Each structure stands twice: as structure tokens, then as C-alpha cells.
Amino acid sequence: MERPDDRVPSALRFGTELVAWIGVPWALSGHSWPLAVLSLVVLIGLPSVFSTPGDKAHVVVAVPGWVTILLVLLQIAGALVAAWWIMPLWAAVPVSVLAAATLVTERPRWTWLLTLPARATT
């Protein structure tokens, strides 16, 4: 199976990730600074270290496609929870639309990711 065109999904995914990267630590900082820092490690660190061969040019730790999908879902969930927790309604609604659009446009990539093995390709 050939890699689907990922330009629009990548832009939407990145926007959702940005909301999660900013919103989750911000929401947690009022309760616990260590949790806020840990959230950044999870939201940024895990996807940087664990990736599916064929999806990224440089893979540190190879994982199957379903792990990459779960990491994206974690980002989307974080963005949604943070938006509705700390943002006013006029900001949380567009974040929800962004998250929904990300889910819809990610489907072809996720289908493709599920076909990839968790080992380096040659």
C-alpha cells in the first residue's frame, strides 16, 4: 500500500499538537508543576522517540503503526480536554472542530500505518 498524501492531515495534526503542547501543561500547572512538565515529556517526548518505520525518516525506537496512532489520539484527547478545561467557549469550540477535522483526515494515514511493520525497512 502506498503512503497517502499527508499534507493537509499533517497541518491539522500539527495544529492539534500545538494546542495539546500548550494547553495541557497550562491546565496542569495550576495543580502541579511536576505534572505539567511530565505532560510535556509524554506529549512531545514519546512521539519523538517512538515512531513507525516508513512514517518518519529517522526512527529512534521502532514501533508498530497502532502505537503511532495511539500517540496521535493522545495528543488529540489532550488538546480537547485542555481546551474545554481552561479556554473560553469561543476558543474551545474551534479546537474541537480542529480535533474533529484531524480525526477525519487522519483515517487514510492510520489505515496505511496499520500495514507497516515495526522494524526498519531496507
N, C-alpha and C positions, 0 to 999 in steps of 0.2 A: 504494500500500500504506500502511495506517495504522500509526502508531507503536505498537508493542506496549507493554503495561503493564510498566513498568520499575522498580516499587518494590522488589520482592524482589531482582531481579538487581543493582540499584544498591547495595543494602545489602551484599550479598555481595561485589560488586566493590570497594566501599569498604573492607571488612574486609581483603580480599586486598591492596589497595593499601597499607593501613597496615602490614601485615606486610612488604611489599616496601620501603616507605619507611624503616622502622626497621631491618629485618634486613639488607638489602644493604649499606648504609653501615657498619653494625656489623661485619658479616663482613669487609668490605674494610679497615676502619680498622686492623686488626692488621697489615696488609701495606703499606698506602699510604693516607695521609690524602688526598692529591690524588685518588686513585681513589674514595675514599669520597665526597668532595664531588662529583666528576664523576657518580657514580651517582645522587646526588640531583638534579642538573641533568637527567639523562636521564629518571629515573623521574617527576619532578614537572614539570620544565620543558617537556619535549616535549609531553606531553598538554595542558598549559596553553596552549601556543602553537598547536599543530596540532590542528584539530578539524574534524569534518564538519558543514557547514551543515544545520540541521534537528535535529541531535543536541544541540547546545548553543545557548543563547540568544545568546551573544556569541562570535563566531569571529574570531580574530586572523589566522590563516593557514588558508584553506580547503583541505582535503584530501579525497580520496575515502574512502568508508566502509571500504575494506580497510586503509587506513593506521590508522584508529582501532582497527580490530580487531587489527592487529599491535601497536599500543601497549598494548592491554589484555593481549594474550598475553605481551608483555614483562614487564608487572607480575606476571602470574601465575607466569611462569617465575622471576622474581626472588624472589618470595615462597617458592616451593618450594625453590629452591637454597639460599637463606639459611636456611630452616627446617631443612633436613637438614644444613647445614654447621655451624651454631652452636647449634642448640637441642637439648635432650634429646629422646629418643624420645617422651615423653609430651606434648610440645608440637609436635613436627614432624608427628605423625600428625593432630591436629586441623587444622593448617594445610593438610595435604594434602586432608583432607575438605572444608575450606572452598574450596580451589582447584578441586576436582572439582565441587562444587556451583556454583561461579561459572561454570565452563565449560558445565555443563548448562543453567543458567538464562539464560546469555548468548545461546544459539543463536537465539531469535526476534529479539533486537535485532540480532545480526550479520546475519541474513538481511535484515532491514529496512535496515540500514546499507549493504549491498551494492547497494541500489536507489537510493541517494541520489547526486546529482551532487556534484562538488567545487566548486561555485560557490554564491554566495549566492542564497537563494531570495527571491522577491518576493511 
